[in-house]
Amino acid sequence: MLDRIKGKMPENGGRGEAEQMRQEIQKVIATANASGNYFLIYLLGMALQEVDNIQRGKPTPLTI
């Protein structure tokens, strides 16, 4: 993400960033699961789905 802020395209289309984000989300899911925070797990699952969409090149549009 910082590469885009600096004005240059990230290497390999940002896929490395997406994989890194997936790993971070999975760590938070494990912590939420250990504490029994199931609504947070649900929201993070939605975030993982969006990471999948981004990796496929079809992110969910923010417009309604």
Secondary structure, 3 states (H helix, E strand, C coil): CHHHHHCCCCHHHHHHHHHHHHHHHHHHHHHHHHHCCHHHHHHHHHHHHHHHHHHCCCCCCCCC
